[in-house]
Each structure stands twice: as C-alpha cells, then as structure tokens.
Amino acid sequence: MYKLPRLNREEIQAMLQVHDIRESRVYQEAREEGLEEGKQKGKVEGKEEGLALAIARMAANKMTIEQIAAILELDVERVRHMLAAHGQKR
C-alpha cells in the first residue's frame, strides 16, 4: 500500500492485473468524489463571479459602496475589495 501514491495508472493496473483501472469500483468512486468536489467549487466560484458582476453594475449606476453593501448585506470592505479586484476604484 505504501507504494500506491507514487505509482502511475499503468503501474497500478499492472500490479492489480486489471485491463482498465477505470472499470474498477475504486476508480469510479474516486471519480464521483472528484466530480462532486468540482461542482461544489464551481458553485462557490460562480456565486462570487455573479456577486462581483452585480457590484460592478451597481457601481456603474453611481451607487455608493455603502449603498451596495447595504443592499447586498455585505461588509463595506468586501465591496471595496471586489471593486478593486475588477479594476474599479472608488
């Protein structure tokens, strides 16, 4: 078992004497876990991206940082940081 982290897919297939490791249960489970983690990460990144877009649009419509923060129920510093990250200074 101590060798597994250092072996590549072909070496593990040869060691376990399987034709295609992708057909194994452990591979399928690991793949599903990876896909689920990717979905969760994508949701978080998508929410942040949407929030940044909303903040940018509000700022473009001459809303103050304080107004944006109040509407979105965010800290003023977070709004300021997101605007700065997207090239808008105020």
BAMAR-430988 format. One record per residue: residue number from 1; residue in three letters; x, y, z of N, C-alpha, C in turn. Coordinates in steps of 0.001 Angstrom, whole numbers, plus 500000, padded with zeros to 6 digits. Layout:
<atoms>
+-----+------+--------+--------+--------+--------+--------+--------+--------+--------+--------+
! pos ! code !   n_xx !   n_yy !   n_zz !  ca_xx !  ca_yy !  ca_zz !   c_xx !   c_yy !   c_zz !
+-----+------+--------+--------+--------+--------+--------+--------+--------+--------+--------+
! NUM !  ALA !      X !      Y !      Z !      X !      Y !      Z !      X !      Y !      Z !
...
+-----+------+--------+--------+--------+--------+--------+--------+--------+--------+--------+
</atoms>
This chain:
<atoms>
+-----+------+--------+--------+--------+--------+--------+--------+--------+--------+--------+
! pos ! code !   n_xx !   n_yy !   n_zz !  ca_xx !  ca_yy !  ca_zz !   c_xx !   c_yy !   c_zz !
+-----+------+--------+--------+--------+--------+--------+--------+--------+--------+--------+
!   1 !  MET ! 500815 ! 498800 ! 500000 ! 500000 ! 500000 ! 500000 ! 500859 ! 501264 ! 500000 !
!   2 !  TYR ! 502026 ! 501219 ! 500645 ! 502865 ! 502420 ! 500740 ! 503344 ! 502881 ! 499371 !
!   3 !  LYS ! 503344 ! 502001 ! 498364 ! 503806 ! 502355 ! 497029 ! 502737 ! 503068 ! 496203 !
!   4 !  LEU ! 501488 ! 502873 ! 496537 ! 500394 ! 503378 ! 495698 ! 500469 ! 504867 ! 495385 !
!   5 !  PRO ! 500735 ! 505729 ! 496326 ! 500765 ! 507163 ! 495988 ! 501826 ! 507533 ! 494958 !
!   6 !  ARG ! 502857 ! 506715 ! 494831 ! 503942 ! 507037 ! 493906 ! 503782 ! 506374 ! 492544 !
!   7 !  LEU ! 502823 ! 505494 ! 492382 ! 502652 ! 504772 ! 491124 ! 501694 ! 505505 ! 490199 !
!   8 !  ASN ! 501946 ! 505380 ! 488893 ! 501007 ! 505953 ! 487933 ! 499934 ! 504914 ! 487586 !
!   9 !  ARG ! 498990 ! 505317 ! 486767 ! 497852 ! 504454 ! 486448 ! 498280 ! 503126 ! 485828 !
!  10 !  GLU ! 499213 ! 503162 ! 484891 ! 499652 ! 501936 ! 484220 ! 500313 ! 500970 ! 485202 !
!  11 !  GLU ! 501105 ! 501505 ! 486110 ! 501781 ! 500661 ! 487091 ! 500769 ! 500006 ! 488049 !
!  12 !  ILE ! 499755 ! 500750 ! 488431 ! 498722 ! 500191 ! 489320 ! 497918 ! 499129 ! 488582 !
!  13 !  GLN ! 497595 ! 499385 ! 487316 ! 496871 ! 498393 ! 486510 ! 497658 ! 497099 ! 486417 !
!  14 !  ALA ! 498959 ! 497207 ! 486176 ! 499805 ! 496017 ! 486070 ! 499876 ! 495292 ! 487406 !
!  15 !  MET ! 500022 ! 496040 ! 488481 ! 500131 ! 495435 ! 489797 ! 498845 ! 494697 ! 490177 !
!  16 !  LEU ! 497704 ! 495303 ! 489851 ! 496419 ! 494689 ! 490202 ! 495922 ! 493722 ! 489139 !
!  17 !  GLN ! 496638 ! 493666 ! 488036 ! 496291 ! 492786 ! 486924 ! 494879 ! 493049 ! 486410 !
!  18 !  VAL ! 494607 ! 494320 ! 486155 ! 493324 ! 494701 ! 485560 ! 493593 ! 495317 ! 484189 !
!  19 !  HIS ! 492655 ! 495107 ! 483284 ! 492794 ! 495613 ! 481919 ! 492683 ! 497140 ! 481885 !
!  20 !  ASP ! 491678 ! 497679 ! 482542 ! 491446 ! 499124 ! 482548 ! 490996 ! 499534 ! 483942 !
!  21 !  ILE ! 491825 ! 500272 ! 484635 ! 491524 ! 500649 ! 486017 ! 490263 ! 501504 ! 486110 !
!  22 !  ARG ! 489908 ! 502160 ! 485015 ! 488696 ! 502992 ! 485023 ! 487431 ! 502166 ! 485223 !
!  23 !  GLU ! 487531 ! 500861 ! 485014 ! 486385 ! 499979 ! 485232 ! 486274 ! 499530 ! 486686 !
!  24 !  SER ! 487276 ! 499838 ! 487496 ! 487260 ! 499390 ! 488886 ! 486340 ! 500263 ! 489734 !
!  25 !  ARG ! 485855 ! 499701 ! 490785 ! 484950 ! 500399 ! 491693 ! 485653 ! 501573 ! 492371 !
!  26 !  VAL ! 486894 ! 501356 ! 492785 ! 487629 ! 502425 ! 493476 ! 487828 ! 503624 ! 492549 !
!  27 !  TYR ! 488095 ! 503383 ! 491289 ! 488258 ! 504472 ! 490333 ! 486943 ! 505225 ! 490174 !
!  28 !  GLN ! 485850 ! 504480 ! 490024 ! 484540 ! 505107 ! 489857 ! 484173 ! 505958 ! 491070 !
!  29 !  GLU ! 484444 ! 505431 ! 492276 ! 484149 ! 506189 ! 493490 ! 485001 ! 507452 ! 493572 !
!  30 !  ALA ! 486276 ! 507329 ! 493259 ! 487173 ! 508489 ! 493301 ! 486753 ! 509532 ! 492270 !
!  31 !  ARG ! 486335 ! 509061 ! 491116 ! 485883 ! 509966 ! 490056 ! 484642 ! 510725 ! 490501 !
!  32 !  GLU ! 483685 ! 510008 ! 491085 ! 482462 ! 510654 ! 491565 ! 482774 ! 511688 ! 492638 !
!  33 !  GLU ! 483682 ! 511348 ! 493554 ! 484066 ! 512299 ! 494596 ! 484702 ! 513544 ! 493969 !
!  34 !  GLY ! 485551 ! 513343 ! 492994 ! 486199 ! 514465 ! 492314 ! 485201 ! 515345 ! 491586 !
!  35 !  LEU ! 484239 ! 514715 ! 490923 ! 483207 ! 515482 ! 490221 ! 482373 ! 516296 ! 491203 !
!  36 !  GLU ! 482012 ! 515696 ! 492325 ! 481217 ! 516392 ! 493338 ! 481991 ! 517575 ! 493910 !
!  37 !  GLU ! 483272 ! 517365 ! 494199 ! 484104 ! 518464 ! 494704 ! 484187 ! 519584 ! 493668 !
!  38 !  GLY ! 484301 ! 519212 ! 492409 ! 484359 ! 520201 ! 491337 ! 483072 ! 521005 ! 491243 !
!  39 !  LYS ! 481945 ! 520330 ! 491391 ! 480658 ! 521020 ! 491355 ! 480555 ! 522026 ! 492491 !
!  40 !  GLN ! 480931 ! 521589 ! 493690 ! 480860 ! 522479 ! 494853 ! 481773 ! 523682 ! 494671 !
!  41 !  LYS ! 482966 ! 523458 ! 494182 ! 483903 ! 524554 ! 493960 ! 483356 ! 525488 ! 492887 !
!  42 !  GLY ! 482780 ! 524918 ! 491852 ! 482195 ! 525724 ! 490778 ! 481049 ! 526581 ! 491264 !
!  43 !  LYS ! 480241 ! 526039 ! 492175 ! 479132 ! 526814 ! 492723 ! 479647 ! 528026 ! 493487 !
!  44 !  VAL ! 480665 ! 527811 ! 494285 ! 481225 ! 528912 ! 495079 ! 481821 ! 529961 ! 494145 !
!  45 !  GLU ! 482604 ! 529521 ! 493169 ! 483218 ! 530455 ! 492236 ! 482160 ! 531170 ! 491412 !
!  46 !  GLY ! 481116 ! 530459 ! 491027 ! 480031 ! 531066 ! 490263 ! 479295 ! 532127 ! 491062 !
!  47 !  LYS ! 479071 ! 531858 ! 492337 ! 478413 ! 532842 ! 493200 ! 479274 ! 534089 ! 493340 !
!  48 !  GLU ! 480574 ! 533900 ! 493539 ! 481486 ! 535040 ! 493673 ! 481511 ! 535867 ! 492385 !
!  49 !  GLU ! 481528 ! 535177 ! 491256 ! 481554 ! 535867 ! 489975 ! 480275 ! 536665 ! 489766 !
!  50 !  GLY ! 479137 ! 536072 ! 490111 ! 477853 ! 536767 ! 490000 ! 477777 ! 537964 ! 490927 !
!  51 !  LEU ! 478283 ! 537800 ! 492127 ! 478297 ! 538879 ! 493097 ! 479174 ! 540028 ! 492598 !
!  52 !  ALA ! 480335 ! 539712 ! 492062 ! 481233 ! 540737 ! 491532 ! 480584 ! 541487 ! 490382 !
!  53 !  LEU ! 479859 ! 540789 ! 489532 ! 479174 ! 541418 ! 488409 ! 478077 ! 542356 ! 488906 !
!  54 !  ALA ! 477313 ! 541906 ! 489898 ! 476247 ! 542744 ! 490466 ! 476839 ! 544008 ! 491082 !
!  55 !  ILE ! 477923 ! 543854 ! 491803 ! 478582 ! 545011 ! 492426 ! 479072 ! 545981 ! 491354 !
!  56 !  ALA ! 479681 ! 545458 ! 490310 ! 480182 ! 546318 ! 489232 ! 479049 ! 547077 ! 488558 !
!  57 !  ARG ! 477933 ! 546418 ! 488340 ! 476788 ! 547081 ! 487697 ! 476206 ! 548171 ! 488589 !
!  58 !  MET ! 476118 ! 547885 ! 489883 ! 475608 ! 548892 ! 490812 ! 476533 ! 550105 ! 490859 !
!  59 !  ALA ! 477829 ! 549845 ! 490880 ! 478799 ! 550938 ! 490899 ! 478721 ! 551751 ! 489610 !
!  60 !  ALA ! 478519 ! 551069 ! 488497 ! 478400 ! 551767 ! 487216 ! 477165 ! 552660 ! 487176 !
!  61 !  ASN ! 476176 ! 552330 ! 487986 ! 474959 ! 553136 ! 488073 ! 475043 ! 554170 ! 489190 !
!  62 !  LYS ! 476281 ! 554509 ! 489559 ! 476579 ! 555579 ! 490507 ! 476115 ! 555321 ! 491934 !
!  63 !  MET ! 475949 ! 554052 ! 492292 ! 475620 ! 553739 ! 493679 ! 476903 ! 553797 ! 494494 !
!  64 !  THR ! 476794 ! 554238 ! 495728 ! 477965 ! 554303 ! 496595 ! 478292 ! 552906 ! 497113 !
!  65 !  ILE ! 479512 ! 552773 ! 497593 ! 479933 ! 551499 ! 498174 ! 479034 ! 551141 ! 499356 !
!  66 !  GLU ! 478683 ! 552134 ! 500141 ! 477824 ! 551907 ! 501307 ! 476445 ! 551416 ! 500888 !
!  67 !  GLN ! 475896 ! 552002 ! 499824 ! 474582 ! 551572 ! 499326 ! 474643 ! 550130 ! 498817 !
!  68 !  ILE ! 475694 ! 549822 ! 498065 ! 475855 ! 548463 ! 497532 ! 475972 ! 547463 ! 498667 !
!  69 !  ALA ! 476793 ! 547793 ! 499654 ! 476987 ! 546899 ! 500799 ! 475672 ! 546667 ! 501536 !
!  70 !  ALA ! 474895 ! 547721 ! 501722 ! 473622 ! 547591 ! 502434 ! 472634 ! 546722 ! 501657 !
!  71 !  ILE ! 472540 ! 546942 ! 500362 ! 471601 ! 546165 ! 499541 ! 471969 ! 544690 ! 499516 !
!  72 !  LEU ! 473269 ! 544420 ! 499366 ! 473725 ! 543027 ! 499257 ! 474050 ! 542402 ! 500609 !
!  73 !  GLU ! 473885 ! 543186 ! 501672 ! 474168 ! 542722 ! 503029 ! 475599 ! 542211 ! 503147 !
!  74 !  LEU ! 476537 ! 543050 ! 502664 ! 477959 ! 542728 ! 502693 ! 478710 ! 543786 ! 503488 !
!  75 !  ASP ! 479887 ! 543439 ! 503914 ! 480778 ! 544379 ! 504568 ! 481286 ! 545381 ! 503532 !
!  76 !  VAL ! 481396 ! 546650 ! 503921 ! 481864 ! 547700 ! 503017 ! 483244 ! 547358 ! 502462 !
!  77 !  GLU ! 484120 ! 546837 ! 503299 ! 485466 ! 546493 ! 502840 ! 485440 ! 545393 ! 501785 !
!  78 !  ARG ! 484522 ! 544450 ! 501896 ! 484431 ! 543387 ! 500883 ! 483998 ! 543972 ! 499546 !
!  79 !  VAL ! 483033 ! 544876 ! 499578 ! 482588 ! 545527 ! 498341 ! 483742 ! 546311 ! 497731 !
!  80 !  ARG ! 484452 ! 547057 ! 498556 ! 485593 ! 547845 ! 498080 ! 486653 ! 546926 ! 497456 !
!  81 !  HIS ! 486927 ! 545815 ! 498112 ! 487911 ! 544850 ! 497611 ! 487473 ! 544256 ! 496265 !
!  82 !  MET ! 486201 ! 543903 ! 496152 ! 485714 ! 543302 ! 494899 ! 485754 ! 544311 ! 493761 !
!  83 !  LEU ! 485447 ! 545566 ! 494058 ! 485540 ! 546591 ! 493017 ! 486983 ! 546774 ! 492573 !
!  84 !  ALA ! 487892 ! 546808 ! 493528 ! 489310 ! 546970 ! 493200 ! 489819 ! 545784 ! 492395 !
!  85 !  ALA ! 489365 ! 544599 ! 492729 ! 489802 ! 543391 ! 492023 ! 489334 ! 543388 ! 490569 !
!  86 !  HIS ! 488263 ! 544104 ! 490310 ! 487740 ! 544168 ! 488937 ! 488052 ! 545494 ! 488254 !
!  87 !  GLY ! 489060 ! 546175 ! 488799 ! 489561 ! 547363 ! 488120 ! 488747 ! 548628 ! 488307 !
!  88 !  GLN ! 487832 ! 548622 ! 489254 ! 487045 ! 549822 ! 489506 ! 487448 ! 550402 ! 490844 !
!  89 !  LYS ! 487921 ! 551623 ! 490805 ! 488332 ! 552273 ! 492059 ! 487287 ! 553291 ! 492461 !
!  90 !  ARG ! 487113 ! 553412 ! 493774 ! 486176 ! 554395 ! 494309 ! 486699 ! 554943 ! 495580 !
+-----+------+--------+--------+--------+--------+--------+--------+--------+--------+--------+
</atoms>
